[in-house]
Amino acid sequence: MTAGLDKLLAESAAPEQATLRFQQLFEDQDLRRQIENLPAAGLAELVAVISISNFLFRLLCRHPEVIDTFRQPIDGAVSSADSEDFTALKYYKYRELLRLTRADLLTSLDDYPALLDGLTRLAETVLQQALQLCRDQVIEMPLCMFGLGKLGAAELNYSSDVDLVFVTANPDEYAGDYDEYGKQVIRCIRQFSRALEEPDVDGFLYRVDLKLRPWGRSGPLAMSVDETEQYYEGSSESWERFAWLRARVIAGTDSVSYDLGNDLLARLQPFVFSRTFGSTDLERFIKIKSDMTKQRQRAGSWDVKVGVGGIRDIEFFVQMLQLVNGGKHPELKTTNTLAAMRALVKAGLLSADEAGAIRKSYLFLRQLENRLQMIDERQTHHLPDNEAERRVLARSLGYANTGSDALDAFETELERHQTLARSCFERILPEQITDEENKTGTISK
């Protein structure tokens, strides 16, 4: 190995692991030639990736041709896909994920929203292609797919579930055999879910979560626009308002499907953004906060998502302000957390300085979440108890170059952001609130 490579390995997140992996790659003469011909920037990115990501190292071993991606410029954009089957679609997903990981390891917090957007666009492309591969090309089959949660917010992480809800055309608006149409929709959704979740040696596409649909797991896999609207007109579940706050149309089997989705979103606006709130509404929101508190208390290792001072604290703060004030401030009707923070400033509900500090803490925690999931593409949010593993995370986040111990520097910064996130959670729905404050939507102090 050259002196330049030795220096890169020594400065990587996990020097010993990276060195062993390079030795393994160098055992293949063709691979060695490809690596030695990489530009300096590409070589540095390769070291950074294999020092932390086990699943992407395995990808490079199985598909050495993807090393060519280290010759390409990196950005948060996602290339188009035209996959003829699910094997090709899976290869596309992991090739793109490797490129996004290169960007992630070099992206500053200020630019991190583009990375979250890139991960979302990748999922959208895969979901759109997968739906087309599963649809019946013979019969007319309008079917709209909504993304909720982080997918709907365009803030997906490395190993998120994709929260989906499917909606069909109304019976009086469908010209063909409605019963056959309904059966084909169910077959399509089931095939779609199986294909996305089925693992093989190369991995899987995405875990699909359909339980946010009406009636959850006991409900039908898809309902018409009218049926869906009627369900939410009668719903008293406050968590469903949070769910649809971040709903977007992700894919459809035809152009009509997108019209169905946009129609339903417009119909559900009064359900999500009520202009008035009574004591019952307040009690339901307080119960959600109470349930979150109990969940935090059950956690073992600190959880970057739901632990005290974690991501959910900031999301709950922002989303509550959106739900309570969105009826009067249309600019708050956005699915994206960062866009909502900007809108809260515009509406006079947060100061610019306040929003800037919350934004920085949110992005820090989201980047940490992605580092945890980047290792094995597992849906984990727990900060490891093992000091050596935390040190690898700290070095991967750039704390090896701070002039002090990487782990100490990282944990000091983490504590600062946890404190801010916790303060956001504690500000929402205080124990004492006056009727006048409730009427005006002022729930943050």
Secondary structure, 3 states (H helix, E strand, C coil): CCHHHHHHHHCCCCHHHHHHHHHHHHCCHHHHHHHHCCCHHHHHHHHHHHHHCHHHHHHHHHCHHHHHHHHCCCCCCCCCCCCCCHHHHHHHHHHHHHHHHHHHHHCCHHHHHHHHHHHHHHHHHHHHHHHHHHCCCCCCCCEEEEEEHHHHCCCCCCCCEEEEEEEECCHHHCCCCHHHHHHHHHHHHHHHHHHHHCCECCECCCEEECCCCCCHHHCCCEEEHHHHHHHHHCCCCHHHHHHHHCCEEEEECCHHHHHHHHHHHHHHHHHHCCCCCCHHHHHHHHHHHHHHHHHHHHCCCCECCCCCCCHHHHHHHHHHHHHHHCCCCHHHCCCCHHHHHHHHHHCCCCCHHHHHHHHHHHHHHHHHHHHHHHCCCCCCCECCCCHHHHHHHHHHCCHHHCCCCHHHHHHHHHHHHHHHHHHHHHHECCCCCCHHHHHHCCCEC
